[in-house]
Amino acid sequence: MAHPAVLHQLVERYTAQAAVGAADAAARRRADDLAHTLCVSTGTRRVEDALQVAAHVLGAEGGSLTPAA
């Protein structure tokens, strides 16, 4: 499991890239790469699951996170 600070940064970066939308191919590729990294970091296979795990870990660490799927 990645350190909570790393998870927080990954989730923030993923959320920002995903918000750009499908219109930007480069942003979509970065979002896909970040989704993969989140999954590896949390031991999951789907980004939705990775975001839930990250939210749980960050909540347990006293961090705040509202993941956008």
trRosetta pair geometry for C-beta under 8 A, 3 or more apart (Angstrom, degrees):
i j d omega theta_ij theta_ji phi_ij phi_ji
1 41 7.2 63 -155 166 42 67
1 42 6.9 37 -126 -120 77 46
1 43 7.1 -53 -80 -11 73 112
1 57 6.8 179 -177 -110 128 147
2 6 4.3 -107 166 88 116 125
2 7 5.1 146 88 -56 113 84
2 10 7.3 53 97 -5 164 141
2 41 3.9 -11 -21 -165 127 111
2 42 7.3 -54 15 -61 101 60
3 6 4.6 89 61 5 83 106
3 7 7.1 -154 92 -6 42 86
4 7 5.5 -53 -144 37 35 114
4 8 6.2 39 157 -23 67 103
4 57 5.8 -159 -102 140 89 104
4 58 5.7 135 -155 -99 103 65
4 61 4.3 10 -113 -11 164 174
4 63 6.0 174 171 -13 122 140
5 8 5.7 -50 -148 33 31 114
5 9 6.6 30 153 -16 63 105
6 9 5.8 -56 -150 37 32 110
6 10 6.3 32 153 -19 66 107
6 41 7.0 -146 121 -148 115 142
7 10 5.7 -56 -146 37 31 111
7 11 6.2 29 157 -18 66 107
7 38 7.8 88 -140 -132 73 81
7 41 6.4 175 -94 138 81 135
7 42 7.4 85 -119 -71 116 99
7 54 4.6 -177 179 -136 116 99
7 57 5.9 36 74 85 173 134
7 58 6.2 -145 103 -58 123 102
8 11 6.0 -57 -148 37 28 108
8 12 6.4 27 155 -17 63 108
8 54 7.7 160 -73 -179 41 110
8 58 5.9 115 -79 -109 91 129
8 63 5.8 -112 -85 -172 128 156
8 65 6.6 -134 -118 -80 80 122
9 12 5.8 -55 -147 37 30 111
9 13 6.2 26 157 -15 65 109
10 13 5.9 -59 -146 40 28 108
10 14 6.1 28 156 -19 66 109
10 34 6.2 165 -166 -165 80 95
10 37 6.0 -139 -138 109 127 112
10 38 5.2 159 147 -85 128 85
10 41 6.4 165 -4 31 173 162
10 54 7.3 -128 78 -115 108 147
11 14 5.7 -53 -141 38 29 111
11 15 6.1 30 159 -20 64 108
11 38 7.0 94 -78 -113 64 127
11 51 6.5 112 -125 -125 107 78
11 54 5.1 164 -65 139 128 153
11 55 7.9 124 -121 -62 157 69
11 58 7.8 -68 12 -34 154 150
11 65 6.0 26 110 -150 160 128
11 67 6.0 -86 -158 -102 122 95
12 15 5.9 -56 -146 37 27 110
12 16 6.4 26 156 -18 62 108
13 16 5.8 -56 -148 36 30 111
13 17 6.4 23 157 -14 65 109
13 34 5.4 -154 109 -123 103 145
14 17 6.0 -62 -148 41 29 106
14 18 6.0 25 158 -18 67 112
14 31 6.2 93 -152 -143 66 70
14 34 4.1 -170 -88 128 83 130
14 35 6.1 113 -136 -68 124 61
14 38 6.0 -2 -56 -41 154 139
14 47 7.3 -176 -173 -159 144 122
14 51 7.8 -136 97 -86 145 103
15 18 5.9 -56 -140 40 27 109
15 19 6.3 33 157 -27 62 108
15 67 7.0 -144 -77 -146 118 58
15 68 5.2 96 -134 40 104 106
16 19 5.8 -55 -151 29 27 115
16 20 7.4 40 149 -32 58 94
17 20 5.8 -39 -164 9 40 115
17 27 5.2 -178 -160 -172 78 82
17 28 7.9 160 162 -85 100 18
17 30 4.7 -132 -135 101 144 105
17 31 3.9 -172 121 -73 115 83
17 34 6.0 138 36 16 145 143
18 31 4.7 119 -72 -136 66 134
18 68 6.9 -175 89 98 132 106
19 68 7.3 49 -70 89 95 151
20 23 7.7 -122 144 54 78 84
20 24 5.1 -53 146 41 121 133
20 27 3.7 -73 86 170 150 160
20 28 7.8 -125 85 -51 111 58
20 31 7.5 -152 40 -45 106 125
21 24 6.6 92 73 14 73 89
21 27 7.3 44 54 95 46 138
22 28 5.8 54 -132 -88 52 128
24 27 3.9 47 98 19 119 114
24 28 6.4 167 90 -18 61 84
25 28 5.5 -53 -145 36 32 115
25 29 6.4 34 155 -21 65 104
26 29 5.7 -53 -150 34 32 111
26 30 6.5 31 151 -17 64 104
27 30 5.6 -52 -147 38 34 111
27 31 6.2 37 152 -21 66 105
28 31 5.6 -54 -148 36 31 113
28 32 6.4 34 151 -21 64 104
29 32 5.6 -51 -148 35 32 113
29 33 6.4 34 152 -18 64 104
30 33 5.6 -53 -148 37 33 112
30 34 6.3 30 153 -16 66 106
31 34 5.7 -55 -145 40 31 109
31 35 6.2 37 152 -24 65 105
32 35 5.6 -50 -146 33 30 114
32 36 6.5 33 153 -19 62 103
33 36 5.8 -53 -153 34 31 112
33 37 6.5 29 151 -16 64 106
34 37 5.5 -53 -147 39 35 112
34 38 6.2 40 152 -22 67 103
35 38 5.7 -52 -148 35 31 113
35 39 6.4 32 153 -20 63 105
35 47 4.0 -48 -149 -88 106 127
35 50 7.2 146 -162 47 62 148
36 39 5.7 -56 -151 35 31 111
36 40 6.4 27 154 -15 66 106
37 40 5.8 -53 -145 39 32 109
37 41 6.0 31 155 -20 66 112
38 41 5.7 -60 -143 40 27 111
38 42 6.1 1 165 1 65 114
38 44 7.9 -26 127 56 79 110
38 47 6.0 66 78 -132 131 77
38 50 4.0 106 136 150 102 145
38 51 7.0 16 166 -60 146 62
38 54 6.7 -51 -157 -44 106 136
39 42 6.4 -72 -141 48 24 93
39 43 8.0 -117 170 61 55 7
39 44 5.0 -104 -143 80 72 76
39 45 6.0 60 -162 -124 127 16
39 46 7.0 134 -107 39 118 11
39 47 6.4 -74 -57 -81 101 55
39 49 7.6 62 -118 73 84 98
39 50 4.8 -96 -83 -65 53 137
40 43 7.8 30 -173 -69 26 35
41 50 7.3 80 62 -153 87 115
42 49 7.4 -180 110 121 132 82
42 50 4.4 150 41 -135 140 75
42 53 4.1 129 -168 87 131 143
42 54 6.1 -84 -80 -52 137 79
42 57 7.8 -141 -117 -12 101 138
43 53 7.5 -173 52 -151 81 170
44 49 3.9 -169 -164 106 143 115
44 50 4.6 -157 58 -67 132 72
44 53 5.9 -170 -33 -7 131 140
45 49 6.9 34 49 47 56 141
46 49 4.5 87 66 7 90 104
46 50 6.9 -157 95 -8 45 86
47 50 5.2 -52 -144 37 38 116
47 51 6.2 41 155 -22 68 101
47 69 7.4 144 111 -141 97 79
48 51 5.9 -52 -151 33 29 110
48 52 6.7 29 150 -17 61 105
48 69 5.1 37 -111 -135 88 127
49 52 5.6 -54 -151 35 35 112
49 53 6.4 34 152 -18 67 104
50 53 5.8 -53 -147 37 32 110
50 54 6.2 33 153 -19 65 107
51 54 5.6 -52 -144 38 31 113
51 55 6.3 34 154 -22 64 104
51 67 3.7 145 -180 177 115 158
51 68 7.9 -114 -153 55 152 28
51 69 6.0 -161 52 -86 159 83
52 55 5.7 -53 -147 35 30 111
52 56 6.4 31 153 -19 64 105
52 67 7.2 -115 -63 45 41 150
53 56 5.7 -55 -151 36 32 112
53 57 6.3 28 154 -16 67 107
54 57 5.8 -55 -144 39 31 108
54 58 6.0 24 159 -13 66 111
54 65 6.5 -102 127 139 93 164
54 67 6.6 106 74 -70 112 134
55 58 5.9 -58 -140 44 26 107
55 59 6.0 31 157 -23 63 110
55 65 4.9 -145 -114 93 69 115
55 66 7.6 59 -119 -108 120 23
55 67 5.2 -101 -57 -10 117 114
56 59 5.7 -56 -146 36 25 112
56 60 6.4 24 155 -17 62 107
57 60 5.8 -58 -150 37 29 110
57 61 6.3 19 153 -12 65 112
58 61 5.6 -59 -143 43 33 108
58 63 3.7 -72 -174 74 90 120
58 64 7.2 -80 143 34 115 6
58 65 4.4 60 87 -4 152 131
59 62 7.9 62 -178 -57 28 14
59 63 6.9 -82 -64 65 26 70
59 64 7.8 58 -96 -109 64 37
59 65 7.1 -104 -51 37 76 97
